[in-house]
Amino acid sequence: MGSAIASRKPMPANPAGTIDRVVAGANRRRLRTRIVMSFLLLSILLTVLFASATFYIRDRLEREVVEKTMRREVESLVRQVEANPDRPPTFALYDAATYGEGKTDDINPLYRDLGPGVHEVREVGDDGKLHVWKAAVAKGRLATGKGFTTIVRLDVTDASDTTEKLRRWLIASVFAFTALALILSVWSASRIMRPLLELVKLIRDRGRSESDNDAPLAPHFADDEVGELAAALDAYSDRMKSTAKRERELNADVSHELRTPLAVIRSTVELMLDAPDLTPKMLERIQRIQRAQEGGTAITETLLNLSREERVSGNASVARIVEQLLEAHRLQMRRGKQLELRMEGNAAVVVDAPDATVNVAVGNLIANAVKYTDTGSVTVRINEDSVDVLDTGPGLSEADERRMTERGYRGDAATNTKGGGIGLSIVTRICELYGWDVQIGNRRDGTQGTRASLLFNP
C-alpha cells in the first residue's frame, strides 16, 4: 500500500438511510409522473384526433351534399333553357339567373369573373349582415349559337355558422376531456402506487427497527408484481441477516482468538524485558516483538469497532502515539536505508478516540511514508487539529491521486513492496466513523514527496 492523494469528507450518521429515502422518493415521483403523463398525453391525443376527424368528416359531407345538389340544379336549369329559352325556368330553393353574351355587365361584380364550377362567395345581404353563398356557375349555348351564363346561388350562412359552433364545441370538448383525463390519471396513478407506497413504508419501518425478527413483507400484498417484489425483498433480507450474523460471529470469534495469543505475547515480552542479562541486540529484538504485539492489539480492537460501527470515546495523546510509531519504525527499518524519522509541532494535542484507533489511522500514514521513501526524511507534524506526514519519496501519479483510497489498490511505486492495499481504506473507514478527514497528495512546498494529512476537525 503506497502513499496516496485522497480527500474524503466526513459523512453524517446513517447516511445510507437518508440517501435511500431521497432516492426512493425521487423514483416514486418519477414513476407517478410517468403514469400521469402517459395517460394524459394518450387521452389528449385521442381526443384531438377524434375532434379533428369529426370536424373533417362533417365539413366534407356538408360540402359534398351542397355541391352535388347545386350542380344537379344548375345542370337542370341549363337543360330547361336549351330546350325552351322563352319559357321561364323553374326552381324552388335557389337564387338563380341566366345572362346572355351581351348581358355580362348585369352580373354582380362578385360573380362576373367566376368560371364554371362551385364557388364560395361572401356578400353583405339586404339585411346588412354578411352572408356566405355557394355559387354554381355554368356556361350554355342556344340553338342559334349564342352563348349564355347561368349562376345558381345557395345561402349557406346557417351551415357556416353551424361549422363555427361545431369548432367551438370541439375545442371545449378537448379541454373537458383533458381535465377528465387528468383526474382519471391521478386517480389511476394513486391506485397503482398505493401498494408500492405501502411496501416502501413497511421497508422504511423495518429499517428503523433494531429487531432482527421483522415480519415478512409478502403476506401483506396480493399475488401480483408487487407481491413478487415483496417476496424477493424478503429473500434478500434473509440473506443479508444471515450474512450479518455470520460476520458478527466471525468478528467476535476472531477478536477472542486473537486477544488470547496477543495477551500471552505481551506477558511473555514483559517477563523477558525484566531479565537482567539481556544483550543490546537481544533487547532490540524483544522490543520489536513488543511493538508488533501492540500494533496487533490496536488493529484488532479498531477493526472490531469498525465492524460494529461503534464509535468509542477516548483520550489519546497524539504526540505519544506518534513517538511510539516512529520508534517502532526505527527499530525495524532495514539496514542500509538512510532515512531520518522525526516529529515536530504541538505535543499537547489530545483526540477524543481510543489510543488504538489513533494508532491505526496515523500508523498507516507513517508506514506508507517509510515504505516508499528510500532516502531523505519522514516528518510528522502535529497541528492543533490535524497531523501531517511529509516524506521525500517519489511522489504520486495522477492515477494514484484518484484511486489510492480504494480498497486493494496499490500505487505505481508498489511494484517491489508487499501489502494488500487496504491500509488507506481502513483509515478512510475510521474517518467516516469518527467524522475525520484524510487528504493525501504531493507536497506543495517545492520539495519532492507526499503529504498525508489526518484532520480531526474538518
Contacts in CASP RR format, 6 or more apart in sequence:
PFRMAT RR
TARGET T0000
AUTHOR 0000-0000-0000
METHOD contacts of the structure
MODEL  1
MGSAIASRKPMPANPAGTIDRVVAGANRRRLRTRIVMSFLLLSILLTVLF
ASATFYIRDRLEREVVEKTMRREVESLVRQVEANPDRPPTFALYDAATYG
EGKTDDINPLYRDLGPGVHEVREVGDDGKLHVWKAAVAKGRLATGKGFTT
IVRLDVTDASDTTEKLRRWLIASVFAFTALALILSVWSASRIMRPLLELV
KLIRDRGRSESDNDAPLAPHFADDEVGELAAALDAYSDRMKSTAKREREL
NADVSHELRTPLAVIRSTVELMLDAPDLTPKMLERIQRIQRAQEGGTAIT
ETLLNLSREERVSGNASVARIVEQLLEAHRLQMRRGKQLELRMEGNAAVV
VDAPDATVNVAVGNLIANAVKYTDTGSVTVRINEDSVDVLDTGPGLSEAD
ERRMTERGYRGDAATNTKGGGIGLSIVTRICELYGWDVQIGNRRDGTQGT
RASLLFNP
1 364 0 8 1.000
1 367 0 8 1.000
1 368 0 8 1.000
1 371 0 8 1.000
1 408 0 8 1.000
1 410 0 8 1.000
1 414 0 8 1.000
1 419 0 8 1.000
1 420 0 8 1.000
1 421 0 8 1.000
1 422 0 8 1.000
1 423 0 8 1.000
1 424 0 8 1.000
2 368 0 8 1.000
2 371 0 8 1.000
2 372 0 8 1.000
2 400 0 8 1.000
2 404 0 8 1.000
2 410 0 8 1.000
2 411 0 8 1.000
2 413 0 8 1.000
2 414 0 8 1.000
2 417 0 8 1.000
2 421 0 8 1.000
2 424 0 8 1.000
3 368 0 8 1.000
3 369 0 8 1.000
3 372 0 8 1.000
3 391 0 8 1.000
3 393 0 8 1.000
3 395 0 8 1.000
3 396 0 8 1.000
3 400 0 8 1.000
3 404 0 8 1.000
3 413 0 8 1.000
3 440 0 8 1.000
3 441 0 8 1.000
3 449 0 8 1.000
3 450 0 8 1.000
3 452 0 8 1.000
4 368 0 8 1.000
4 396 0 8 1.000
4 400 0 8 1.000
4 401 0 8 1.000
4 403 0 8 1.000
4 404 0 8 1.000
4 405 0 8 1.000
4 411 0 8 1.000
4 424 0 8 1.000
4 440 0 8 1.000
4 441 0 8 1.000
4 450 0 8 1.000
4 452 0 8 1.000
5 396 0 8 1.000
5 400 0 8 1.000
5 401 0 8 1.000
5 402 0 8 1.000
5 404 0 8 1.000
5 439 0 8 1.000
5 440 0 8 1.000
5 441 0 8 1.000
5 442 0 8 1.000
5 450 0 8 1.000
6 401 0 8 1.000
6 404 0 8 1.000
6 405 0 8 1.000
6 424 0 8 1.000
6 428 0 8 1.000
6 438 0 8 1.000
6 439 0 8 1.000
6 440 0 8 1.000
6 441 0 8 1.000
7 437 0 8 1.000
7 438 0 8 1.000
7 439 0 8 1.000
8 405 0 8 1.000
8 428 0 8 1.000
8 431 0 8 1.000
8 432 0 8 1.000
8 437 0 8 1.000
8 438 0 8 1.000
8 439 0 8 1.000
9 437 0 8 1.000
9 458 0 8 1.000
10 431 0 8 1.000
10 432 0 8 1.000
10 434 0 8 1.000
10 435 0 8 1.000
10 436 0 8 1.000
10 437 0 8 1.000
10 458 0 8 1.000
11 432 0 8 1.000
11 435 0 8 1.000
12 18 0 8 1.000
17 207 0 8 1.000
21 204 0 8 1.000
24 200 0 8 1.000
28 193 0 8 1.000
28 196 0 8 1.000
28 197 0 8 1.000
28 200 0 8 1.000
31 193 0 8 1.000
31 196 0 8 1.000
32 189 0 8 1.000
32 193 0 8 1.000
35 185 0 8 1.000
35 188 0 8 1.000
35 189 0 8 1.000
35 192 0 8 1.000
35 193 0 8 1.000
36 182 0 8 1.000
36 185 0 8 1.000
36 186 0 8 1.000
36 189 0 8 1.000
38 185 0 8 1.000
39 181 0 8 1.000
39 184 0 8 1.000
39 185 0 8 1.000
39 188 0 8 1.000
39 189 0 8 1.000
40 178 0 8 1.000
40 181 0 8 1.000
40 182 0 8 1.000
40 185 0 8 1.000
42 181 0 8 1.000
43 177 0 8 1.000
43 178 0 8 1.000
43 180 0 8 1.000
43 181 0 8 1.000
43 184 0 8 1.000
43 185 0 8 1.000
44 174 0 8 1.000
44 177 0 8 1.000
44 178 0 8 1.000
44 181 0 8 1.000
47 173 0 8 1.000
47 174 0 8 1.000
47 177 0 8 1.000
47 178 0 8 1.000
47 181 0 8 1.000
48 174 0 8 1.000
51 170 0 8 1.000
51 171 0 8 1.000
51 173 0 8 1.000
51 174 0 8 1.000
54 166 0 8 1.000
54 170 0 8 1.000
55 166 0 8 1.000
55 167 0 8 1.000
55 170 0 8 1.000
58 163 0 8 1.000
58 166 0 8 1.000
59 163 0 8 1.000
62 159 0 8 1.000
62 163 0 8 1.000
66 134 0 8 1.000
66 154 0 8 1.000
66 156 0 8 1.000
66 159 0 8 1.000
67 118 0 8 1.000
67 134 0 8 1.000
67 136 0 8 1.000
69 154 0 8 1.000
70 94 0 8 1.000
70 118 0 8 1.000
70 134 0 8 1.000
70 136 0 8 1.000
70 152 0 8 1.000
70 154 0 8 1.000
71 117 0 8 1.000
71 118 0 8 1.000
71 136 0 8 1.000
73 91 0 8 1.000
73 93 0 8 1.000
73 94 0 8 1.000
73 96 0 8 1.000
73 136 0 8 1.000
73 152 0 8 1.000
74 96 0 8 1.000
74 136 0 8 1.000
74 137 0 8 1.000
74 138 0 8 1.000
74 150 0 8 1.000
74 152 0 8 1.000
75 138 0 8 1.000
76 91 0 8 1.000
77 89 0 8 1.000
77 91 0 8 1.000
77 96 0 8 1.000
77 98 0 8 1.000
77 138 0 8 1.000
77 150 0 8 1.000
77 152 0 8 1.000
78 138 0 8 1.000
78 140 0 8 1.000
78 150 0 8 1.000
80 87 0 8 1.000
80 89 0 8 1.000
80 90 0 8 1.000
81 89 0 8 1.000
81 98 0 8 1.000
81 140 0 8 1.000
81 142 0 8 1.000
81 148 0 8 1.000
81 150 0 8 1.000
82 140 0 8 1.000
82 141 0 8 1.000
82 142 0 8 1.000
82 143 0 8 1.000
85 142 0 8 1.000
89 96 0 8 1.000
89 98 0 8 1.000
91 152 0 8 1.000
93 154 0 8 1.000
94 152 0 8 1.000
94 153 0 8 1.000
94 154 0 8 1.000
95 152 0 8 1.000
95 153 0 8 1.000
95 154 0 8 1.000
95 155 0 8 1.000
96 150 0 8 1.000
96 151 0 8 1.000
96 152 0 8 1.000
96 153 0 8 1.000
97 150 0 8 1.000
97 151 0 8 1.000
98 148 0 8 1.000
98 149 0 8 1.000
98 150 0 8 1.000
98 151 0 8 1.000
99 106 0 8 1.000
99 107 0 8 1.000
99 148 0 8 1.000
99 149 0 8 1.000
99 150 0 8 1.000
99 151 0 8 1.000
100 146 0 8 1.000
100 147 0 8 1.000
100 148 0 8 1.000
100 149 0 8 1.000
101 146 0 8 1.000
101 147 0 8 1.000
101 148 0 8 1.000
104 112 0 8 1.000
104 149 0 8 1.000
107 149 0 8 1.000
107 151 0 8 1.000
108 123 0 8 1.000
110 121 0 8 1.000
110 123 0 8 1.000
111 121 0 8 1.000
111 135 0 8 1.000
111 137 0 8 1.000
111 151 0 8 1.000
114 121 0 8 1.000
114 135 0 8 1.000
114 137 0 8 1.000
114 151 0 8 1.000
115 137 0 8 1.000
116 137 0 8 1.000
116 138 0 8 1.000
116 139 0 8 1.000
117 136 0 8 1.000
117 137 0 8 1.000
117 138 0 8 1.000
118 134 0 8 1.000
118 135 0 8 1.000
118 136 0 8 1.000
118 137 0 8 1.000
119 134 0 8 1.000
119 135 0 8 1.000
119 136 0 8 1.000
119 137 0 8 1.000
120 132 0 8 1.000
120 133 0 8 1.000
120 134 0 8 1.000
120 135 0 8 1.000
120 156 0 8 1.000
121 132 0 8 1.000
121 133 0 8 1.000
121 134 0 8 1.000
121 135 0 8 1.000
121 153 0 8 1.000
122 130 0 8 1.000
122 131 0 8 1.000
122 132 0 8 1.000
122 133 0 8 1.000
123 130 0 8 1.000
123 131 0 8 1.000
123 133 0 8 1.000
124 130 0 8 1.000
124 131 0 8 1.000
125 131 0 8 1.000
129 157 0 8 1.000
130 157 0 8 1.000
131 155 0 8 1.000
131 157 0 8 1.000
132 155 0 8 1.000
132 156 0 8 1.000
132 157 0 8 1.000
132 159 0 8 1.000
132 160 0 8 1.000
133 153 0 8 1.000
133 154 0 8 1.000
133 155 0 8 1.000
133 156 0 8 1.000
134 153 0 8 1.000
134 154 0 8 1.000
134 156 0 8 1.000
135 151 0 8 1.000
135 152 0 8 1.000
135 153 0 8 1.000
135 154 0 8 1.000
136 151 0 8 1.000
136 152 0 8 1.000
136 153 0 8 1.000
136 154 0 8 1.000
137 149 0 8 1.000
137 150 0 8 1.000
137 151 0 8 1.000
138 149 0 8 1.000
138 150 0 8 1.000
138 152 0 8 1.000
139 147 0 8 1.000
139 148 0 8 1.000
139 149 0 8 1.000
139 150 0 8 1.000
140 147 0 8 1.000
140 148 0 8 1.000
140 149 0 8 1.000
140 150 0 8 1.000
141 147 0 8 1.000
141 148 0 8 1.000
142 148 0 8 1.000
195 221 0 8 1.000
195 222 0 8 1.000
195 224 0 8 1.000
195 226 0 8 1.000
195 227 0 8 1.000
196 226 0 8 1.000
198 220 0 8 1.000
198 221 0 8 1.000
199 217 0 8 1.000
199 220 0 8 1.000
199 221 0 8 1.000
199 226 0 8 1.000
199 229 0 8 1.000
199 230 0 8 1.000
199 233 0 8 1.000
202 217 0 8 1.000
202 220 0 8 1.000
203 217 0 8 1.000
203 233 0 8 1.000
206 214 0 8 1.000
206 217 0 8 1.000
206 237 0 8 1.000
212 241 0 8 1.000
212 245 0 8 1.000
214 237 0 8 1.000
216 230 0 8 1.000
216 234 0 8 1.000
217 230 0 8 1.000
217 231 0 8 1.000
217 233 0 8 1.000
217 234 0 8 1.000
218 227 0 8 1.000
218 230 0 8 1.000
218 231 0 8 1.000
218 234 0 8 1.000
220 230 0 8 1.000
221 227 0 8 1.000
221 230 0 8 1.000
247 307 0 8 1.000
248 307 0 8 1.000
248 308 0 8 1.000
251 303 0 8 1.000
251 304 0 8 1.000
251 307 0 8 1.000
251 308 0 8 1.000
254 300 0 8 1.000
255 300 0 8 1.000
255 304 0 8 1.000
258 296 0 8 1.000
258 300 0 8 1.000
259 297 0 8 1.000
259 300 0 8 1.000
262 293 0 8 1.000
262 296 0 8 1.000
262 297 0 8 1.000
262 300 0 8 1.000
265 289 0 8 1.000
265 293 0 8 1.000
266 290 0 8 1.000
266 293 0 8 1.000
266 297 0 8 1.000
269 286 0 8 1.000
269 289 0 8 1.000
269 290 0 8 1.000
269 293 0 8 1.000
272 278 0 8 1.000
272 286 0 8 1.000
273 283 0 8 1.000
273 286 0 8 1.000
273 287 0 8 1.000
273 290 0 8 1.000
278 286 0 8 1.000
284 331 0 8 1.000
287 331 0 8 1.000
288 328 0 8 1.000
288 331 0 8 1.000
288 332 0 8 1.000
291 324 0 8 1.000
291 327 0 8 1.000
291 328 0 8 1.000
291 331 0 8 1.000
291 332 0 8 1.000
294 324 0 8 1.000
294 359 0 8 1.000
295 359 0 8 1.000
297 356 0 8 1.000
298 355 0 8 1.000
298 356 0 8 1.000
298 357 0 8 1.000
298 359 0 8 1.000
298 360 0 8 1.000
299 356 0 8 1.000
299 360 0 8 1.000
301 354 0 8 1.000
301 356 0 8 1.000
301 357 0 8 1.000
302 354 0 8 1.000
302 356 0 8 1.000
302 357 0 8 1.000
302 359 0 8 1.000
302 360 0 8 1.000
302 426 0 8 1.000
302 430 0 8 1.000
303 426 0 8 1.000
305 311 0 8 1.000
305 312 0 8 1.000
305 354 0 8 1.000
305 357 0 8 1.000
305 433 0 8 1.000
306 426 0 8 1.000
306 429 0 8 1.000
306 430 0 8 1.000
306 433 0 8 1.000
309 433 0 8 1.000
311 433 0 8 1.000
311 434 0 8 1.000
312 353 0 8 1.000
312 354 0 8 1.000
312 357 0 8 1.000
313 352 0 8 1.000
313 353 0 8 1.000
313 354 0 8 1.000
314 351 0 8 1.000
314 352 0 8 1.000
314 353 0 8 1.000
314 354 0 8 1.000
314 355 0 8 1.000
315 350 0 8 1.000
315 352 0 8 1.000
316 350 0 8 1.000
316 351 0 8 1.000
316 352 0 8 1.000
316 353 0 8 1.000
316 354 0 8 1.000
316 355 0 8 1.000
316 357 0 8 1.000
316 358 0 8 1.000
317 349 0 8 1.000
317 350 0 8 1.000
317 355 0 8 1.000
318 349 0 8 1.000
318 350 0 8 1.000
318 351 0 8 1.000
318 358 0 8 1.000
318 362 0 8 1.000
318 382 0 8 1.000
318 387 0 8 1.000
319 343 0 8 1.000
319 346 0 8 1.000
319 347 0 8 1.000
319 348 0 8 1.000
319 349 0 8 1.000
319 382 0 8 1.000
321 355 0 8 1.000
321 358 0 8 1.000
321 359 0 8 1.000
321 362 0 8 1.000
322 343 0 8 1.000
322 362 0 8 1.000
322 366 0 8 1.000
322 380 0 8 1.000
322 382 0 8 1.000
322 387 0 8 1.000
323 343 0 8 1.000
324 359 0 8 1.000
325 359 0 8 1.000
325 362 0 8 1.000
325 363 0 8 1.000
325 366 0 8 1.000
326 341 0 8 1.000
326 342 0 8 1.000
326 343 0 8 1.000
326 366 0 8 1.000
326 380 0 8 1.000
329 341 0 8 1.000
329 366 0 8 1.000
329 367 0 8 1.000
329 370 0 8 1.000
330 341 0 8 1.000
333 339 0 8 1.000
333 370 0 8 1.000
337 374 0 8 1.000
337 375 0 8 1.000
338 374 0 8 1.000
338 375 0 8 1.000
338 376 0 8 1.000
339 370 0 8 1.000
339 373 0 8 1.000
339 374 0 8 1.000
339 375 0 8 1.000
339 376 0 8 1.000
339 377 0 8 1.000
339 378 0 8 1.000
340 376 0 8 1.000
340 377 0 8 1.000
340 378 0 8 1.000
341 370 0 8 1.000
341 377 0 8 1.000
341 378 0 8 1.000
342 377 0 8 1.000
342 378 0 8 1.000
342 379 0 8 1.000
342 380 0 8 1.000
343 379 0 8 1.000
343 380 0 8 1.000
343 381 0 8 1.000
343 382 0 8 1.000
344 379 0 8 1.000
344 380 0 8 1.000
344 381 0 8 1.000
344 382 0 8 1.000
345 381 0 8 1.000
345 382 0 8 1.000
345 383 0 8 1.000
346 382 0 8 1.000
346 383 0 8 1.000
346 384 0 8 1.000
347 382 0 8 1.000
349 382 0 8 1.000
349 383 0 8 1.000
349 384 0 8 1.000
349 385 0 8 1.000
351 358 0 8 1.000
351 456 0 8 1.000
353 434 0 8 1.000
357 430 0 8 1.000
357 434 0 8 1.000
360 426 0 8 1.000
360 427 0 8 1.000
360 430 0 8 1.000
361 427 0 8 1.000
361 430 0 8 1.000
361 431 0 8 1.000
361 436 0 8 1.000
361 438 0 8 1.000
361 454 0 8 1.000
362 380 0 8 1.000
362 387 0 8 1.000
362 389 0 8 1.000
362 454 0 8 1.000
364 423 0 8 1.000
364 424 0 8 1.000
364 426 0 8 1.000
364 427 0 8 1.000
365 387 0 8 1.000
365 389 0 8 1.000
365 427 0 8 1.000
365 438 0 8 1.000
365 440 0 8 1.000
365 452 0 8 1.000
365 454 0 8 1.000
366 378 0 8 1.000
366 380 0 8 1.000
366 389 0 8 1.000
368 389 0 8 1.000
368 424 0 8 1.000
368 450 0 8 1.000
368 452 0 8 1.000
369 378 0 8 1.000
369 389 0 8 1.000
369 390 0 8 1.000
369 391 0 8 1.000
369 393 0 8 1.000
369 450 0 8 1.000
369 452 0 8 1.000
370 378 0 8 1.000
370 391 0 8 1.000
371 417 0 8 1.000
372 391 0 8 1.000
372 393 0 8 1.000
372 394 0 8 1.000
372 395 0 8 1.000
372 413 0 8 1.000
372 414 0 8 1.000
372 417 0 8 1.000
372 450 0 8 1.000
373 391 0 8 1.000
373 392 0 8 1.000
373 393 0 8 1.000
373 449 0 8 1.000
374 393 0 8 1.000
375 392 0 8 1.000
376 392 0 8 1.000
376 393 0 8 1.000
377 391 0 8 1.000
377 392 0 8 1.000
378 389 0 8 1.000
378 390 0 8 1.000
378 391 0 8 1.000
378 392 0 8 1.000
379 388 0 8 1.000
379 389 0 8 1.000
379 390 0 8 1.000
379 391 0 8 1.000
380 387 0 8 1.000
380 388 0 8 1.000
380 389 0 8 1.000
380 390 0 8 1.000
381 387 0 8 1.000
381 388 0 8 1.000
381 389 0 8 1.000
381 390 0 8 1.000
385 455 0 8 1.000
385 456 0 8 1.000
385 457 0 8 1.000
386 453 0 8 1.000
386 454 0 8 1.000
386 455 0 8 1.000
386 456 0 8 1.000
386 457 0 8 1.000
387 453 0 8 1.000
387 454 0 8 1.000
387 456 0 8 1.000
388 451 0 8 1.000
388 452 0 8 1.000
388 453 0 8 1.000
389 451 0 8 1.000
389 452 0 8 1.000
389 453 0 8 1.000
389 454 0 8 1.000
390 443 0 8 1.000
390 447 0 8 1.000
390 449 0 8 1.000
390 450 0 8 1.000
390 451 0 8 1.000
390 452 0 8 1.000
391 449 0 8 1.000
391 450 0 8 1.000
392 447 0 8 1.000
392 448 0 8 1.000
392 449 0 8 1.000
393 448 0 8 1.000
393 449 0 8 1.000
393 450 0 8 1.000
394 413 0 8 1.000
394 448 0 8 1.000
394 449 0 8 1.000
395 413 0 8 1.000
395 441 0 8 1.000
395 442 0 8 1.000
395 443 0 8 1.000
395 448 0 8 1.000
395 449 0 8 1.000
395 450 0 8 1.000
396 404 0 8 1.000
396 411 0 8 1.000
396 440 0 8 1.000
396 441 0 8 1.000
396 442 0 8 1.000
396 450 0 8 1.000
397 411 0 8 1.000
397 412 0 8 1.000
399 411 0 8 1.000
399 412 0 8 1.000
400 411 0 8 1.000
400 412 0 8 1.000
401 440 0 8 1.000
401 441 0 8 1.000
401 442 0 8 1.000
403 409 0 8 1.000
404 411 0 8 1.000
404 424 0 8 1.000
404 440 0 8 1.000
405 424 0 8 1.000
405 425 0 8 1.000
405 427 0 8 1.000
405 428 0 8 1.000
405 438 0 8 1.000
405 440 0 8 1.000
406 425 0 8 1.000
407 421 0 8 1.000
407 422 0 8 1.000
407 425 0 8 1.000
408 420 0 8 1.000
408 421 0 8 1.000
408 422 0 8 1.000
408 425 0 8 1.000
409 421 0 8 1.000
410 417 0 8 1.000
410 419 0 8 1.000
410 420 0 8 1.000
410 421 0 8 1.000
414 421 0 8 1.000
424 438 0 8 1.000
424 440 0 8 1.000
427 438 0 8 1.000
427 454 0 8 1.000
428 438 0 8 1.000
430 436 0 8 1.000
431 437 0 8 1.000
431 438 0 8 1.000
431 454 0 8 1.000
435 458 0 8 1.000
436 454 0 8 1.000
436 455 0 8 1.000
436 456 0 8 1.000
436 458 0 8 1.000
437 454 0 8 1.000
437 455 0 8 1.000
437 458 0 8 1.000
438 452 0 8 1.000
438 453 0 8 1.000
438 454 0 8 1.000
438 455 0 8 1.000
439 452 0 8 1.000
439 453 0 8 1.000
439 455 0 8 1.000
440 450 0 8 1.000
440 451 0 8 1.000
440 452 0 8 1.000
440 453 0 8 1.000
441 450 0 8 1.000
441 451 0 8 1.000
441 452 0 8 1.000
442 449 0 8 1.000
442 450 0 8 1.000
442 451 0 8 1.000
443 449 0 8 1.000
443 450 0 8 1.000
443 451 0 8 1.000
444 451 0 8 1.000
END
